Amino acid sequence: MNIGAIEAGGTKFVCGIGNEHGEIFEKISIPTRNPVETIKDVIAFFDGKEIDRMGIGSFGPIQVNRDQSDYGTILETPKTAWKYFPLLQTIKSYFPKDMPFEVDTDVNAAAFGELKWGAAKGLDSCVYFTVGTGIGAGAVIDGKIVHGLLHPEAGHMFVKRHPKDDFVGSCPYHGDCLEGLAAGTSMKERWGKAGVDIHNEEAWEMEAYYLAQTAINALLTYSPEKIIFGGGVLNHPGLIEKVREQFSKLLNGYIKKDEVIKNVENYIVLPGLGSEAGLKGSLALVL
Amino acid sequence: MNIGAIEAGGTKFVCGIGNEHGEIFEKISIPTRNPVETIKDVIAFFDGKEIDRMGIGSFGPIQVNRDQSDYGTILETPKTAWKYFPLLQTIKSYFPKDMPFEVDTDVNAAAFGELKWGAAKGLDSCVYFTVGTGIGAGAVIDGKIVHGLLHPEAGHMFVKRHPKDDFVGSCPYHGDCLEGLAAGTSMKERWGKAGVDIHNEEAWEMEAYYLAQTAINALLTYSPEKIIFGGGVLNHPGLIEKVREQFSKLLNGYIKKDEVIKNVENYIVLPGLGSEAGLKGSLALVL
């Protein structure tokens, strides 16, 4: 079976063709511009290629409830050109009427891909956080992607402030929510330079302190079998180890499960699918 | 069908007999002592009564995974007499071998009961917080109770501190986690008197600030269709209204759904089943 996959991000759209084993045969990266220009390139990539179905993992907020008439439509977003853009309907119109499509958020797709073929393979639940310019979160519980009222937006949860942190926070909605304190943007504002150029130990201890609370709040709410951290910020060497260390310190033995207490290096992990988690996850949506 | 239900709490065990419509015919409240004395009274209540199945909602942590050999056993708890007590196995031994039993946490049971017959009736998801001496949380997503690695313990999540709060926090594990800042115990320690005797506005504004963050973090992680607050602290007149107010203020329009923006008084609510949420929920577990 040939499966089309689109990871629709705010910076780039990654399109690919693969199969039901999560193998990607070919892919392309298209810079995200306005919807018309971007979708034109997306359609050009798939043009003339045999595909049987298609999965789309998109930046949010997006309608992921299949029962709603606006299923697959981008909702209210600061990316004004994309506000209320009917992403699924537009793409669908270029393909045969009966071809199956699935849409979810890029982070839910990544979580699902990791469960299917990556770091959470063989488990029933996982949470995936991507820490880049912003912080996104996807979750799978009991083998099913979490939707509910909308979809998770756990990047904006509230956490406690590091005692030495007096940065006001960079989130335009909440100021010092998690994203406002720990996303790439906030690191840049707080320290005056991009993450890759930050070499002081204090900055990374602080970052780990916030991501450790992220993991703890995820553990205490979702109770997942695996917590995965991806995104550019996690490329910093040693950060994931620091997160685990602070996690154990802050959790302080509260959840007495070996997975969490003795085996934290297998509980809080980097993505097993690396940078392909989103694309492979989008593909997995439609299986 | 006659269904037995036990709400096994740290202070009292409420036992009841009801039916598949959530009607309770008779019930009894037994003070919680050591396991032997307590279970003796529980069994005496059910003795000679015709019941076909039984649901148990217990204080946690407790093994809720049916596939584990210690299903229904209390895990590591500060209530030392109950540590590793095989609650289900002990009760089961007094009933016919083939009688169906189900065990979950008291708060998961309450969440499930509210979904079945209470404030979240007709929905697929809800989160239930009980704010009393401690803070407990149960969650239902896609019609199923959340378990995963263990079960939710969202009462211990981290939240941001109120700017005027310098109380160190009362949680023996985490100090200033949610429970450490907002449970009845912490109110008592901070203000020097029990919640019922606290009449200063500042105290209740602060409490609402923490519970509003609880609701926001629940919304952003679980994305539930309803958030329910029960427990003794919520008996304070006007508290739920204050929670809604702070919720809207802190969320600041981030999740653009009418349920959350325009209709918050139907989104953050008191239990529909009142003090019977736990007992009726325990009953519902076995349907």
Boltz contact constraints between the chains, C-beta under 6 A:
constraints:
  - contact:
      token1: [A, 76]
      token2: [B, 256]
      max_distance: 6.0
  - contact:
      token1: [A, 125]
      token2: [B, 148]
      max_distance: 6.0
  - contact:
      token1: [A, 141]
      token2: [B, 141]
      max_distance: 6.0
  - contact:
      token1: [A, 142]
      token2: [B, 144]
      max_distance: 6.0
  - contact:
      token1: [A, 144]
      token2: [B, 142]
      max_distance: 6.0
  - contact:
      token1: [A, 148]
      token2: [B, 125]
      max_distance: 6.0
  - contact:
      token1: [A, 148]
      token2: [B, 223]
      max_distance: 6.0
  - contact:
      token1: [A, 148]
      token2: [B, 224]
      max_distance: 6.0
  - contact:
      token1: [A, 149]
      token2: [B, 223]
      max_distance: 6.0
  - contact:
      token1: [A, 149]
      token2: [B, 225]
      max_distance: 6.0
  - contact:
      token1: [A, 149]
      token2: [B, 257]
      max_distance: 6.0
  - contact:
      token1: [A, 150]
      token2: [B, 223]
      max_distance: 6.0
  - contact:
      token1: [A, 150]
      token2: [B, 257]
      max_distance: 6.0
  - contact:
      token1: [A, 151]
      token2: [B, 223]
      max_distance: 6.0
  - contact:
      token1: [A, 152]
      token2: [B, 221]
      max_distance: 6.0
  - contact:
      token1: [A, 152]
      token2: [B, 223]
      max_distance: 6.0
  - contact:
      token1: [A, 153]
      token2: [B, 220]
      max_distance: 6.0
  - contact:
      token1: [A, 154]
      token2: [B, 220]
      max_distance: 6.0
  - contact:
      token1: [A, 154]
      token2: [B, 221]
      max_distance: 6.0
  - contact:
      token1: [A, 156]
      token2: [B, 220]
      max_distance: 6.0
  - contact:
      token1: [A, 157]
      token2: [B, 217]
      max_distance: 6.0
  - contact:
      token1: [A, 157]
      token2: [B, 220]
      max_distance: 6.0
  - contact:
      token1: [A, 158]
      token2: [B, 159]
      max_distance: 6.0
  - contact:
      token1: [A, 158]
      token2: [B, 160]
      max_distance: 6.0
  - contact:
      token1: [A, 158]
      token2: [B, 213]
      max_distance: 6.0
  - contact:
      token1: [A, 159]
      token2: [B, 158]
      max_distance: 6.0
  - contact:
      token1: [A, 160]
      token2: [B, 158]
      max_distance: 6.0
  - contact:
      token1: [A, 160]
      token2: [B, 160]
      max_distance: 6.0
  - contact:
      token1: [A, 173]
      token2: [B, 252]
      max_distance: 6.0
  - contact:
      token1: [A, 173]
      token2: [B, 254]
      max_distance: 6.0
  - contact:
      token1: [A, 213]
      token2: [B, 158]
      max_distance: 6.0
  - contact:
      token1: [A, 217]
      token2: [B, 157]
      max_distance: 6.0
  - contact:
      token1: [A, 220]
      token2: [B, 153]
      max_distance: 6.0
  - contact:
      token1: [A, 220]
      token2: [B, 154]
      max_distance: 6.0
  - contact:
      token1: [A, 220]
      token2: [B, 156]
      max_distance: 6.0
  - contact:
      token1: [A, 220]
      token2: [B, 157]
      max_distance: 6.0
  - contact:
      token1: [A, 221]
      token2: [B, 152]
      max_distance: 6.0
  - contact:
      token1: [A, 221]
      token2: [B, 154]
      max_distance: 6.0
  - contact:
      token1: [A, 221]
      token2: [B, 221]
      max_distance: 6.0
  - contact:
      token1: [A, 223]
      token2: [B, 148]
      max_distance: 6.0
  - contact:
      token1: [A, 223]
      token2: [B, 149]
      max_distance: 6.0
  - contact:
      token1: [A, 223]
      token2: [B, 150]
      max_distance: 6.0
  - contact:
      token1: [A, 223]
      token2: [B, 151]
      max_distance: 6.0
  - contact:
      token1: [A, 223]
      token2: [B, 152]
      max_distance: 6.0
  - contact:
      token1: [A, 224]
      token2: [B, 148]
      max_distance: 6.0
  - contact:
      token1: [A, 225]
      token2: [B, 149]
      max_distance: 6.0
  - contact:
      token1: [A, 252]
      token2: [B, 173]
      max_distance: 6.0
  - contact:
      token1: [A, 254]
      token2: [B, 173]
      max_distance: 6.0
  - contact:
      token1: [A, 256]
      token2: [B, 76]
      max_distance: 6.0
  - contact:
      token1: [A, 257]
      token2: [B, 149]
      max_distance: 6.0
  - contact:
      token1: [A, 257]
      token2: [B, 150]
      max_distance: 6.0
